[in-house]
Amino acid sequence: MPIEQQFFNRDISWLSFNHRVLEEAKDTSLPLFERLKFLAIYSSNLDEFYKVRVAEYRNATLHPESYPDIPRAEKVLEQINSIVGKHWIEYSKIFKGEILPLMEQSGIKLHLEGYPKKKEHKQFIHNFFHTELIPYCQPVLLNKGTRSFMRDNRLYLAVKLYRKRKKEDKKNKSRRAKYALIKMPTNDHKRFIKLPRIDNQYHYMFLDDALRYGLPELFPGYDVVGSWGVKIARNADLGIDDEFWGDLVEKIRKNLALRKTGTPAGLYHDRSIPADVLKFLMRSFDIKPIELVETGSYQNLHDFFAFPNPFAPKLEWQTPTPIKPFELEEAGSMFEAIKRKERVLHYPYHSFDYVIQFLREAATDNKVDEIKVTQYRVASNSEVVGALIFAAHNKKKVTVFVEVKARFDEANNLYFARQMEKAGIKIIYSIPGLKVHAKMALAIRRANGVRKRSFAYLSTGNFNEKTARSYADHGFFTCNDAYLDDMECLFKYLEDQSRKPKLNKLLITQINLRKGIMNRINREIDLAKSGKDGYILLKMNGIQNKNLISKLYEASQAGVKVDLIVRGICCLVPNQEYSKNIRVLRLVDSYLEHARIWVFGNDNNTEMFLSSADWLNRNINRRIETAFPIEQPELKAEILTMLEMQLEDNTKVRLIDENLNNVPIKGKGKALRAQQASYKYLLQLDNMVREENMRNKLS
């Protein structure tokens, strides 16, 4: 078989994942607003996909010599647009055929594509348009010579109209169509307008339709034929090709504005838009046919995240209260708890507060001399950054590596970097050609220049207390010197790449990670060939790297059983002769599965790593990533139990087949939903510890 047929296209594979997200909106067992949330997630995901991946394909069609690693770009673009077009049809059926009727049954009426019939509503819309909307409306009549611009991701109405006939022209039937564009004032008004409550129902309408109501008044002297929602997604690439010289941070600052004015990656348009209107827009804004994206009547449906629920918290999924482990609460000090034993927290089932507590304790501990942290994505009002600034004010030496190239978080990271610099924190900025994606923190204690017992934190997820409430990740606390030695070496490497670290525990990309993975797969292959059980379990967000996938194919052919839990991109093709021992599962549920876990059977002496790294090319080749071993039997058993729940999930897990379909798992026995089961399991574990402690006190 030709080698290219042994690997799915990464972006077609990603569309399979996003379709799985869309499927959650069809799940009738979910609360209404949870289903609406998945419609919003699908839309938000797709917007980013077009701004990043589709934009790159578009550039490859224009400049193929600059993109040798993107073959057949135009053909793939056609395939993407065809798949997305079908998805939007399904999206519309779910929204209009399922969600809207359920909303109405629940007492919420969202009026679409027209105006409410009730007199009170008509009067409200009339008043709203004249008092609230008109000041923000700036219609632009488009002519062949008109210079206009559509901003990235902003909503517009494309309007078709004719000049009104004069009395003397009524016999002349021919009129030339005119076209106009109106930017919707979404910065000044909410997307969903609340109308007066009538008939014991809450009524809402799209801002788009309130604007449509006033079109005749915005174009006096014209007959308005119709209007259609459109938007442009622009290339999100910052366009920094020369990041190996000069001031990279300053270049990023200057180039952030390019996102608003970048080349078009896609023109989203209502599929009912007339051909002449679409043709005029394409000519006016230099849109190629390959850049057209057919959608429904409304764009930017990620706004459903903010759809008002007048009955809250009813109709919503009730997030379980994060567990506060008894042993951490009882210890009163994170350092004391870590001294007793290594700890793993599982977010969002466990509270992220302990990470903040760890950093604050480091800020106030008299023996802590230095704190070192990597920052990739932090919350907009970051308590993590606040704790580090607090430490600097307490005369601690604080060093933070800030990855300013974290896509869509560049401005946020630059802002916090400036705030930390003002507080006296040493900031190390991005490494040219590499992104630092590792998630780690060190609290170093010293006496007379010699390191004493110190503490470390390593994680699969970011230092972000907001996403920690919805992303499923694992965080590891240790005071084991072997980890600390490796982490200190890695921080020195981040400051000076000529100093290659010598590592004992950690696997680090650019140093030893690829070799470490290959050696462990080879070990499972040798076990299988010798008649023993070879086993590999890998959980990641994405797997793309052909060398690593080929190694898994080799393991499969040798008889190694391989289980993959891959949320997103999966370029490995299952159900083939060379992959017959590989099973690929996808878990999509209320929490975003973000953890990376690698398990190797090792002849019943299981070896486990948690990692910041997926097996995408960018992670393996162009990032600094960490993988760290979990060696305590108790902690390994805990994580393995959660993984086994995901392997046995028959509710939210899907089997990925050779056609990239998400195939439901046929239920065997009692229904199992891994995320709910994980919370119950961890709560039960904590209750057992609490009860044992009580028994010990009584005895």
Buried (B, 14 or more C-beta within 10 A) or exposed (E): EEEEEBBBBBBBBBBBBBBBBBBBBBEEEBBBBBBBBBBBBBBBBBBBBBBBBBBBBBBBBEEBEEBEEBEBBBEBBEBBBEBBBEBBEBBBEBBBEBBBEBBEEBBBBBBBBEBBEBEEBBEBBBEBBEEBBBEBBEBBBBEEEEEEEBBBBBBBBBBBBEBEEEEEEEEEEEEEEBBBBBBBBBEEBEBBBEBEEBEEBBBBBBBBBBBBBBBEEBBEEBBBBBBBBBBBBBBBBBEBEEBEEEEBBEBBBEBEEBBEEBBBBBBBBBBEBBEEBBEBBBEBBEBBEBBBBBBBBBBBBBBBEEBEBBBEEEBBBEEBEBBEBBBBEEBEEBBEBBEEEBBBBBBBBBBBBBBBBBBBBBBEBEBBBBBBBBBBBBBEEBBBBBBBBBBBEBEBBBBBBBBBBBEEBBEBBBBBBEBBBEBBBBBBBBBBEBBBBBBBBBBBBBEEEEBEEBBBBBBBBBBBBBBBBEBBBBBBBBBBBBBBBBBBBBBBBBEEBEEBBEBEBBBBBBBBBBEBBEEBBBBBBBBBEEEBEBBBBBBBBBBBBBEBBBBBBBBBBBBBBBBBBBBBBBBBBBBBEBBEBBBBBBBBBBBBBBBBBBBBBBBEEBBBBBBBBBBBBBBBEBBBBBBBBBBBEEBBEBBBBBBBBBBBBBBBBBBBBEEBEBEEBEEEEEEBBBBBBBBEBBBEBBEEBBEEEEEEEEE
